[in-house]
Every structure is written in structure tokens, then in C-alpha cells.
């Protein structure tokens, strides 16, 4: 297949839409969406822990494109159709610092995946795509799916500055959205300059015996079944060596009582779950990879803070996830609070969180609210 590519240089910014060579690409090898079994601590609110695994699809799509284009795809941007019946346009950013513009040919499975991924963003036009609006050509709201090897995000095209919109100033749009590996050092410095003024790893300095007691009460009230605790010293040391942050003492107090929890399909389970020490380390590494792969604009562009208690950032290495609420969303200990927040406070962040919600003053407050019967996981939602 003869693929036309664009070179990454300053001349790229001068290109208009008509200058861009779009390549037609079939996606017939993309599998049909299907339900996948997930670890119970990640998705415990869905029957039998089953969900449609978007991450698997994205991984397969990147691998398929990398093989087809004979180069590693570091980043892929897919833009929803401008008109009903129009194709999806995409830009694949290659490790060789070349960019491939793509028209994805109609494929039933690819279309099904796009419907699933953009489901939360459907407008009335999408809802009627098989009815009266099917053959109309009026413009519809467009969204941009930004994919890297570590994750994905969705943002409205209308939120992009007019001087850099994909169909008005296409070259500028492509140039601005190149992966950070094209300009790795300056992008890393930009992230660090932003986050360093918020970093405070002093923590909440809690009474660990009290935390231990509160957690025992919480377990009893919820009827949870903790798996027996294990020696986590090696995990704690790996976390500290990798992150430069001591493993939170309050989480060690919890780990003295559990190593994750059993989930009985016969019994109704809560839709959240505390992580074992190994799971905390694993999820922290996953989110650190996202942070390292994304630019500061990617990280802050579509996320709101919760007043001045939190910062508006998709993720950063100073949030320690310790409780899963399902679907890639977590409660974490915050070591990078906003100007009115405190080190060691708890926040909600993750794949479906569009505001970094303040949850509790600290782990003790979090557990006490649960014990008191409060909907602590809903804290921070607008009334």
C-alpha cells in the first residue's frame, strides 16, 4: 500500500486542509465489540465483572495501524464525522516523526466501536442516525478522540482555538498535537513547572491506630471479606524507589488488615473496592505512564478543579490511587492539592471524572463518613 506522509517541521504549520494528502485505509480486521471479564477490583458494579473493554480495542487499533504503516504509531487522533454519513478522519503520528492523514473506510465493527466510545457524547442527531436524519448533510457536533499507548481522552472540536481547528488551519492543528516524544524535554519541563508549586508530600499525619480501628468498623458494617494480609515491604520499597514518595502510612495501616477483598457473585457487592498494596503500585504506574505520555495541555485542557481545593489535571504522579470505583476511576491520596487544599486529602480522579472532586479531608474522615452512612463517594458533584 502506497502511503503518503507528512514530515514534522515548521513548514507543516502552513498547510491548509486541501494540502493534506488523506489516505484511505480499511479496518476490516477490527474485531466486533464483546464483553470481557475484568478484575473484580476494577469493575465490581457490573454483573459478573463483565464490561466492554475499550482499552483492548484501542491497543488492537494502534497495533493494526503500526503494522499497516510499517512504523510505530505513538499517537492517534480520530475526529468524528463533520456530516452524517461522512467518514471518520484521523491523524497517525509515527515514531519516525512523520504524520499520516487517514480516512477510515466504513467498517461495521469500527463504527460499532466508535458508537460505544462516543456514547456519552451523543447529541440528538446521533440518536436518530437510523431515522429521519440519516441522509441529511447538516453539520453535527464533532468530537476528537486522542489516543496514545497509555490511554485516551475525548474533547469537543468546538473547544479548540479557531486558529488551530482541524479543518480551518489543519497544519497548525497537526503541529500542535504532535506527541511529546517529538519535543520530549521541553514538554517534560513544562509539566514539571506546572506541578512543582503544588507538590506537598508531608501527608495528613494521622493516628494509625485510629485508622486501623475505623477500617475494622467499616469492614464489619459493609460485611466485606478481606483476604489475609501479606508482607508488603518489598512493594512499599519499590513504590518509594519508583515514585520518590514514601508509601502512605495510612495505607500501610489498611494493608495490615487486608490484601484486597473477596467478591462473591452470589452476594450483592459494593461498587467500589480497596486495592491491595500491589494493586496500588500497579495503578500508580499506569497513571504515571499517562502523565509521561501526555502534554500539559492534554492533561489540563478538559479537567476542572473542585474550587481551590484541587487542581484541574487529568492525572499526576502525586495522586496515589487506593480505592477503585470501577471503569478506570479511583479515589486517591492527594499530595498535590490546590491552594485551599491540604496534603493527604482524598480526591476522585479517573477516566470518567471531568472534575477532580474533593472527597474527604483525609482517610480517617473518609472512613468515618462511610460509617455514618453518608454518600461520601458522591462528594464534589454539583447539586
Residue pairs with C-beta under 8 A, 6 or more apart in sequence:
1 68
3 23
3 69
3 100
4 21
4 23
4 100
4 101
5 94
5 98
5 99
5 100
6 12
6 15
6 20
6 21
6 98
6 99
6 100
6 101
6 174
7 97
7 98
7 99
8 97
8 98
8 99
8 175
8 178
8 182
12 99
12 171
12 174
12 175
13 171
13 172
13 175
14 171
15 170
15 171
15 174
16 169
16 170
16 171
17 167
17 168
17 170
19 170
19 171
20 101
20 170
20 171
20 174
21 101
22 89
22 101
22 102
22 103
23 100
23 101
23 102
23 103
24 102
24 103
24 105
25 65
25 68
25 102
25 103
25 104
25 105
26 105
26 107
27 61
27 64
27 104
27 105
27 107
27 109
27 110
28 107
28 109
29 64
30 57
30 60
30 61
30 64
30 107
30 109
30 110
30 113
31 57
31 60
31 109
32 109
32 112
33 52
33 57
33 109
33 112
33 113
33 116
34 52
35 50
35 51
35 52
36 50
36 51
36 52
36 53
36 56
37 48
37 49
37 50
38 46
38 49
38 50
38 51
38 53
39 49
40 49
40 263
40 269
40 273
41 260
41 261
41 273
41 274
41 275
41 276
41 279
41 324
42 324
42 326
42 327
42 328
43 49
43 50
43 51
43 326
43 327
44 263
44 269
44 270
44 271
44 272
44 273
44 324
44 326
45 271
45 326
46 326
48 265
49 263
51 327
52 116
54 113
54 116
54 117
54 152
55 151
57 113
57 117
58 147
58 152
59 149
61 76
61 147
62 73
62 76
62 147
62 149
65 73
65 76
65 92
66 72
66 73
69 92
69 94
69 100
71 94
71 95
71 96
71 98
72 94
72 95
73 92
73 93
73 94
73 95
74 93
74 94
74 95
74 148
74 149
74 179
74 181
75 92
75 93
75 146
75 147
75 148
75 177
75 178
75 179
76 90
76 91
76 92
76 93
76 147
76 148
77 90
77 91
77 93
77 144
77 145
77 146
77 147
77 177
78 88
78 89
78 90
78 104
78 114
78 144
78 145
78 147
79 88
79 89
79 90
79 142
79 143
79 144
79 145
79 157
79 166
80 88
80 114
80 118
80 140
80 142
80 143
80 144
80 145
80 157
81 87
81 88
81 140
81 142
82 139
82 140
82 142
82 167
83 137
83 138
83 139
83 140
84 125
84 129
84 133
84 134
84 135
84 136
84 137
84 138
84 140
85 134
85 135
85 137
87 103
87 104
87 105
87 106
88 103
88 104
88 110
88 114
89 101
89 102
89 103
89 104
89 166
90 101
90 102
90 103
90 104
91 99
91 100
91 101
91 102
91 174
91 177
92 99
92 100
92 102
93 99
93 177
93 178
93 179
93 182
94 100
95 181
97 182
99 174
99 178
101 174
104 110
117 145
117 152
117 154
118 126
118 143
118 145
118 154
121 141
121 143
121 154
121 156
123 140
123 141
125 133
125 138
125 140
125 141
126 140
128 134
141 156
141 157
141 158
142 156
142 157
142 158
143 154
143 155
143 156
143 157
144 154
144 155
144 156
144 157
144 160
144 166
145 152
145 153
145 154
146 152
146 153
146 154
146 155
146 177
146 298
148 179
148 290
148 293
148 294
149 293
150 286
150 289
150 290
150 292
150 293
150 294
151 290
151 293
151 351
153 298
153 302
153 314
155 301
155 302
157 165
157 166
159 301
159 302
160 166
160 173
162 168
163 169
163 172
164 172
164 173
164 176
165 173
166 173
179 293
180 187
180 188
180 293
180 294
180 295
187 295
187 296
188 292
190 295
190 296
191 291
191 295
191 296
191 299
194 296
194 300
194 313
195 313
195 316
195 318
195 336
198 311
198 318
198 336
198 337
198 338
199 318
199 335
199 336
200 335
200 336
200 337
200 343
201 245
201 246
201 318
201 335
201 343
202 343
202 344
203 248
203 249
203 250
203 333
203 335
203 343
203 344
204 250
204 342
204 343
204 344
204 345
204 361
204 362
204 363
204 364
205 344
206 249
206 250
206 344
206 362
206 363
206 364
207 364
208 249
208 250
208 252
208 253
210 364
211 250
211 253
211 254
211 363
211 364
211 367
212 253
212 254
212 256
212 257
214 364
214 367
214 368
214 371
215 253
215 254
215 257
215 367
216 257
217 367
217 371
218 224
218 367
218 370
218 371
219 226
219 257
219 258
221 370
221 371
222 270
222 370
224 261
224 270
225 261
225 262
225 264
226 257
226 258
226 259
226 260
226 261
226 262
227 258
227 259
227 260
227 261
227 262
227 276
228 259
229 255
229 256
229 257
229 258
229 259
230 259
232 252
232 255
232 277
232 278
235 247
235 277
235 278
235 281
236 247
236 252
236 277
238 281
239 245
239 247
239 277
239 280
239 281
239 284
240 246
240 247
242 281
242 284
242 285
242 288
243 284
243 288
243 317
245 317
245 318
245 320
245 335
247 277
247 280
248 320
248 322
248 333
248 344
250 333
250 344
250 362
250 363
250 364
251 277
251 280
251 320
251 322
251 333
251 363
254 274
254 322
254 363
255 276
255 277
258 274
258 276
259 276
259 277
260 273
260 274
260 275
260 276
260 279
261 273
261 274
263 269
263 273
271 325
271 326
272 323
272 324
272 325
272 326
272 331
272 377
273 323
273 324
274 322
274 323
275 283
275 321
275 322
275 323
275 324
280 320
280 321
280 322
283 321
283 324
283 330
284 317
284 320
284 321
287 315
287 317
287 319
287 321
288 317
290 314
290 315
291 299
291 315
291 316
291 317
294 314
298 314
299 313
299 314
299 315
299 316
300 312
300 313
300 314
302 314
302 354
303 312
303 313
303 314
303 353
303 354
303 355
303 356
304 312
304 354
304 355
304 356
305 311
305 312
305 338
305 355
305 356
306 338
306 347
306 355
306 356
306 357
306 358
306 380
307 338
307 340
307 358
308 338
308 339
308 340
308 341
309 337
309 338
309 340
309 341
309 345
309 358
310 334
310 337
310 338
310 341
310 347
310 356
310 357
310 358
311 336
311 337
311 338
311 356
312 355
312 356
313 336
313 356
314 349
315 349
316 336
318 334
318 335
318 336
319 332
319 333
319 334
319 335
319 336
319 347
319 349
320 332
320 333
320 335
321 330
321 331
321 332
321 349
322 330
322 331
322 332
322 333
323 330
323 331
323 332
324 330
325 331
325 348
325 350
325 377
327 350
327 351
327 352
328 350
328 351
328 352
329 348
329 349
329 350
329 351
329 352
329 353
330 348
330 349
330 350
331 346
331 347
331 348
331 359
331 366
331 377
332 346
332 347
332 348
332 349
333 344
333 345
333 346
333 363
334 341
334 343
334 344
334 345
334 346
334 347
335 343
335 344
337 343
337 345
341 358
342 361
342 362
344 362
344 363
345 358
345 359
345 360
345 361
345 362
346 358
346 359
346 360
346 361
346 362
346 363
346 365
346 366
347 356
347 357
347 358
347 359
348 356
348 357
348 359
348 377
348 379
348 380
349 356
355 380
357 379
357 380
357 381
358 379
358 380
359 366
359 376
359 377
359 379
359 380
360 366
360 369
360 376
360 379
366 376
369 376
370 376
